[in-house]
């Protein structure tokens, strides 16, 4: 089996145990057009950046032409933007633009587990707007068990004990790229500010691991310094929470010293607050301030720089004023 095919299987999350199995049965759509591999059209926005460049036509929804597939797929862009599940785009593109591997005679279907994961995450969002889960996405139609199909993120073959130990050891030693500022933090943020479409002064409301990434939700006290090249006024005055969350790419498998220490402090704050409510002595720990730079990727704001501010409030205000006074050709200076 070619290295290209193996790399494609790895990209789609397919396990080695599945490689070599026959393609899944037909999903029930028939077409007189002969199956062919074609480049994904640049106009098919739904599947930009999906990780492969060629698709099978007809696709798994019975669309016989690239134009028809592109037109029908456009209706699902709003659902992807709702971020109801991390695999929404992966699932939809596996149907509208199924990956084309020369070694296989037909397209790969999504696994039933992938369909169910996206359905369970997105049905509440769709229902809120009056839309049901469509019959053409009926999860019972998709392969299960050992059949070759595209699984949900994380549904891979069981790792050996040695692989698990190796991964755990690496997890504690690799620093997330957005957090690797070290002693040059302020200089680094200053140098990258003009090149960053989004910038925030934020306090952390919550942090959680979603798949391989970390989701950071700012508090209402957070504010926008720059929004898509403009100042806070262009963002509508909603603060950093206007976008609801920032994402730390691969944050579930790397460390972010400033963020991790802030979370530890937050846990201590909760314990002290509980002790105070019980009549015991203790003072609350103030939440840490962060300066965050980000860029838009597939409907998310992904962090490119995250620096915890360890100096006083006056120094923070002074630093932000200096940032906003920088001469950036495309930046309209914001206010503090």
TAURHU-V334638 format. One record per backbone hydrogen bond with DSSP energy under -0.5 kcal/mol. NH is the residue of the N-H (numbers start at 1). CO is the residue of the C=O. Records with the same first field share a line. If there is no record, write none. Layout:
NH->CO + CO
//
This chain:
6->2
7->3
8->4
9->5
10->6
11->7
12->8
13->10
14->9
18->15
19->15 + 16
21->18
36->57
38->55
40->53
44->41
45->43
47->44
48->45
50->47
55->38
56->98
57->36
58->63
59->63
60->95
61->95
62->59
69->65
70->66
71->67
72->68
73->69
74->70
75->72
76->73
77->74
80->76
81->77
82->78 + 79
83->80
84->79
88->85
91->87
92->88
93->89
94->90
95->91 + 92
96->92
97->93
100->54
101->99
102->100
104->101
108->99
111->150
112->143
115->111
116->112
117->113
118->114
119->115
120->116
121->117
122->118
123->119
126->122
127->123
128->124
129->125 + 126
130->127
131->126
137->134
138->135
141->138
142->139
147->144
148->22
150->109
151->149
155->152
156->154
164->160
165->161
166->162
167->163
168->164
169->165
170->166
171->167
172->168
173->170
174->170
175->173
176->255
179->176
180->176 + 177
181->179
182->179
184->181
185->182
188->184
189->185
190->186
191->187
192->188
193->189
194->190
196->192 + 193
197->195
198->294
199->226
200->292
201->223
202->200 + 290
204->288
205->217
206->217
208->215
210->208 + 213
211->209
213->210
214->248
215->208
216->214 + 246
217->206 + 215
218->216
219->203
222->219
223->201
225->199
226->199
227->230
228->197
229->197
230->227
234->231
235->231 + 232
236->233
237->232
242->239
243->240
244->241
245->243
246->216
247->301
248->214
249->247
251->248
252->212
253->212 + 250
255->174
260->256
261->257
262->258
263->259
264->260
265->261
266->262
267->263
268->264
269->265
270->266
271->267
272->268
273->269
274->270
275->271
276->272
277->273
278->274
279->276
280->275
286->284
289->309
290->202
291->307
292->200 + 290
293->305
294->198
295->302
297->300
300->297
302->295 + 300
303->247
304->293
305->293
306->178
307->291
309->289
310->308
316->312
317->313
318->314
319->315
320->316
321->317
322->318
323->319
324->320
325->321
326->323
328->326
329->327
331->328
332->229
333->331
//
